[in-house]
C-alpha cells in the first residue's frame, strides 16, 4: 500500500484561514485618500459594459443595478469609462432622501468591479435631471502606465481632448431616455478636490 502524506494544520491556523476567507472588505469604508496623497476610487461598472452594477455595502458585493424589479440593461452604447465611487464620501442622491458615495467616471481601459485605483480628477460634470443636480467627478488613473489619455487639469483636458469631453456629455445626456437630463455646467479640478473633501466622512 503506497504511503500517503497528509498535512495537518494546527487548529488556530485553520481558524485564521477560515476567518480570512470569510472576510470581505467594505469598499465604502476604504480611505478616500492614499498614503501617496492621491484620491482613490472603486470601480462598480466597467467601461464597455451595458449592465450597470452597484456596490451593496450590506452584502459587501457588487450586484446588478435594478430597474422595475429586473437587472437593468442599457438600451444605448456601453459605458465610455469605468464608473464607480470615491470611498468614505457621502452625498445626497438625486431624490434628496438617501445618501451615497460621490460618483466618479475613470477614463481608462476596462477595470473589473472592485478594482481600486488612485486617480487624478480633471473636472466635474454637473448634470440636471428632474430639477435635481448630480455631480460626477471625471478622472484618469494617477499611474501613467494605466492612462489612455493624460490630462493634468481641466483646461488641459478641454484643450487636448475636446472630443472625449463631448462624448461624455452626449453619453450621459442620452443614456436614459426615460430620464431627460441636461448639462448644467463643467467645473475644474480644484472644484473636484473641494467636492471630494466636503464629502469625506
N, C-alpha and C positions, 0 to 999 in steps of 0.2 A: 504494500500500500504506500503510495507516494506521500512524502512529508508535506503537509500544508502549513505554511507560515501564516499565522494570524497576528494582527497588530491590535492590541487592546489599549484604548485610550483611558487615562485616568478620568474618573467621574467629573472633577472640576473642569477639565478641558472640554469634555463633552457638553457640559452645561454652558460653558463660554461660547463654544461653537454654535450651539442651538440659539443662544441669545443673539449672537452676531447675525446669524442668518435671518432671524426674525426682526432685526432692526431695519427700519426704513426711515430715511431722512425726511424731515418735514421741510420741503423745499421753500415753503412760505417763510420759514424762520431762519433761513440762511442769512448771513450778513449782507447788507446792501453794498458794502464796500470791502475790498480785499486788502491784504497786507501791503500790496503794491500801490494802494490808493486809487484803484480803478473801481468804477461801479461794476456790478455783475448782474447778469440776467439768467433766467431759467427759461429754456425753450419748452413750449407746450405743443405748438403745431409747426411741423417742419415746412420749410419752403417747398413749393411744388406739390403740396397736398391739397386735396379738395375736401378733406374730412377734418373739420376743426376739433381740437382737443382742448380740454381744460384740466387743471390740476385739482383733484379732490383732496383737500387738506385733512379731512377726517379719515378717509380711507388711505391716505398717503399714496395715491397712484393717479396716473393720467388716464382720463376717461373721455369718451366722445362727448362733444357738446350736444345737448338735446334740444330739439325743437318739435313741438306738438307731440311729445312723448316718444319721438324716434331720434336716433343719431342723425345729426344734421350733415347734409352733404351740399357743398356749394353748387349752385346752378350757374357757375361762372368760371373764369380762369382760376387756376391754382394760386395759392399764396405766393406773392412775389418775394417774400422774405420769411425768416423764421420768427413767428410771433410767440410772445411769452410775457413774462413779467419781471419786475425788479423785486427781489425778495426783501422782506422786512419793511415793505411800504404798505400804506393803506390809504385809499382814496375812495370817495363816494362813487358809486356806479351811476349809470345813465339814469336809472329810475330814482336816484336820490335816497333810496331806502336801505340798500345794502352797501357794504364797503368791501373793496377788494384791492389787490395789489396794483401798482401802476403798470399799465400795459406798455410793451415795447416791441418794435419790429427790428430784427437784426439782419442787415443786408450782407449775406454771405452764402456760401454753399450750404446745402441741406444739412441740418443737425437733428438728431433724434430727440424725441420728448425726454426731458430730464437732463439734457445737456446744460451744463452751467458754464457760461462764458464771461470773461472780463470784456467790458465794452467801452467804446468811446461814443457818447451821444453827440450827434451832429445837428440835432434840431428837434422840434416838437411840431407835429401836425395837430391842429385843433379842429375837430370835426363837430358839426352840429346836427343832431337828429332829434326830431320831435321836441324842439325847443331846449334840449339839453346839450351841454358841451362835453366833449370827451377829448382828453389829452392823450396822444400817442407818441411816445418817445421813439425817435428814429435814430438808430445806432449802427456802428460797424464793430467788428471784433477789435479788441485792443492789440492783439498779437498780429503783426504784419503778415505772418505766414498764413493766417486764417482769413485775411482780407481778399475780397474780389474787387472792391473799389477802395480807395484810400483817402477820403476827405478828412481834413483835420479841423474843420469848422463849418458852420452853416454857410458862410459866404463862399468857402472853397467848394462845398457840396453843390451849391446853386450854380457856381461858375463852371465847374468841371463836369458835373453830372446833371445838367438840366433835364435830360430825357428820363433819368431814373426818378427824379423828383416828380415829373409829370406822370410817369407810370404809377407811382404810389398814389398820387392824387386821384387818378381815374379809377384805379382798382378799388380804393376804399370808398369812393363816392358811388360806385355802381355794383359792388359785390352783393348787396342785399336789396333787390328791387322792392321788397315789401316794407323797407325802412328807408325812406328818402333821406339822403344825407348830403350836406353841403360843406365845403371847406370854409371854415371861419377865418383861419389865419395860420401862417407858419411862424414859429419862433426859433431863436438861435440856441446854440449850445449852452450859453450862460443861463438862459431860461430853463433849459432841460435840467441843468445842475441844481438850480433853485427848486424846481418842481420835485425832484427826487429827494432833496434834503428835507423839504416840507413834508413829504410823505413818509419818511423814515420813522418807524415806531420804536 
